[in-house]
């Protein structure tokens, strides 16, 4: 098949590589000329995705994969177009910002030719595929959905850093606007993906047709919103445990020894492109979901809560104190700051008059400075340390690495008390 992938980001580029690796001709479209240039040179434009560089070298070299900024080079004649353009949420209104996706969809529609399957993999509010993309594409292309082209929603369900493994591990969900579109979508994804055996699944692993686009849209929102709600509950338990002198981590381990309990871990922040964002996409169409609203609010309090623990551990105001935030990434071993807790922690520290510093083994000083942070280097004097990201390097830290440190807040349950003699140590969820 001739396949076009729209947006060559941390999900789109691995998808394009996966499709090309199955013997298809793939053209990726991206608005960033530098990304296009690097891809056409066979170079990964971002680090950290397992196997991506080796696959790029092979597939670009063989001519199976190329990139362009021009929709007119990619869309006409494509048998399938997969859209992975980011959808943002306005932080003030909590409403989806379709700006980039609208622009990409217009360009796609203006170049669409009959017979094409169009699949949106970007997570969307329920109803978007049918009520926003279908009429927009029909208007600009002059083609009719269900006759001249087929539209499907098929959410990406992968984590950056392990995309290729996750593509094999999880069922591929599809939701079309017609039975014919569902058939085409099933055939397409069966031709571009491989699936690991999953005897734990009653339906088995593979392509799962959920019957309509709305069901597929909701499935992706449900699986991610569940995690936010679960973490919100864990954080509520953690705060209560701190007040009562209980170790909530032991409580959660004990609770989860019963097979019907699946409590997640509490922590300093919920970051990444998915968990802090998708509940708000869900709420944009279901504002009466009070449980979701409460969990999102609970999780947003955690960075400030951690700073409060730091001040309590120090036993005096943070004004003028050097406080290092350990970890800019939103999760360990991933060089990504999307909705990372580092931003709110640094902001809360500055509001209390502290001198925030940031350390992260995955970022250079220049990269940290570009975010407005003051870089910290191990061995420099500091008064307080707050662990924000669960990088494995932080599990072995001792006061010797942080001269003068008097208080530690462990926001990720990484450290042990024995390694911190003479330092007042607070762990989120431990009384």
C-alpha positions, 0 to 999 in steps of 0.5 A: 500500500501507499500510506501517508502519516500526518505528523512525525512526532514521538508517536507518528514517526514510529508508526510510519516506521512500523508501516514501512517495515511491513513492506509498504511505501510510506510518506510522512508529512510534518510542518517542521522542515528540520524534522523532515530533513532529519528523517530523510537523512535517516536520523531520528529527530528525538532521542529515546525511542527503542529501535527507532534509529536502526529501523530509520537507517534501514527503511529510509535507505531502502526508499520505503520511507520518506518525509515531506512538508507538502501534503500534495506529495503525500496524500493524493493516491494514498490508500490510507492516511493516518493522522497523529497531529497533537490536540492541545487543551487550553489551560484557562478554559480546559477546552480542546484547542483544535487549531493544529488538527483543523489546519492539518485536516484542511490540508489533508482534505484539499488533497484527498483522492477517492478510495482513501481510508482516513484514520485519526489516532490522536485522542479526541473528545467523543463525537469529534470524528463524526461531527467535526472531521467528517463534515470538514473533509467532505466540504473541502474535498468534495468527496462523500464519506462512506462512498468516496472515502472512509473515516475511522477513529483508532486511538494510539495506545502506546508509551514513548520509549517503547512504541514498537513493543506496545504496538504488538502488546495491545489490541488495536481499537477501531471505530468507523462510521459505516460497516464498510469503513470498519472492514477497510480499517480492519484490513489496513491495521492487520496489514501493518501491525503484528500482535503478540499472543494474549491468552489473558484476553477473551477476544484475543489480541488483534484488531477490535472493532468497537462498532462506532467511532464514538465507542473507540473515542470513549475507550481511549478517554476511559482508559486514561481517565481511569488512571487519573482518577485512580492516582487521585484516590491514591493521593487522597489516601497518601495525605490522610496517611501522612496525617495519621502516621501511616505508610500508605505504600504498605497499605496499597501493597496490602490492599492490592494483594487481593485481586479486585484491588488495583490502587495506583501509587501516589506521587508529587505530580501526574505528567505526560501527554496523556493522563493530565490531558485526556480527562479534560477532553472527556470533561469537555463533553461530560461536564457532569462527571464529578468524580473525574473533576475531583480527581483532576483537582486532587492531582493538581494539588500535589506539587504544592503539597510537596513544597509544603512538606519541604518547608515542614521538614526544614522547620523554617520558611523556605525564603532564601533557601537553595532548593534543588528539584531533582528531575525535570522529566515527567517520568523516569528515563524519558526525556520529556517535560510535557506537564511535568511536575517540575514547573509547578514545584519550581513555581511554588518554591519561588512563591515561597521566596526560595531559590529553585534549582533543577537537576536532571541527568537527561538534560544539559544546562542549556536545555534546562535554562531554555525552560527558565530553570537554574541548573544544579550540579551534584556537589554544589551546596543546597538546603533542601532537595525534592525528588520530582522524577523517578530517574534510577540515578536518584535511588542511590543519592546520599547527603554527600551528593548534596552538601549542606542538605537538611531536608529531603522530600521524596515525591516518588518513593525512591529513597531509604531512610538509612541513606539519609542520616542526619537529614529530615526526610519526608516521603509522600504518603508516609506519616 
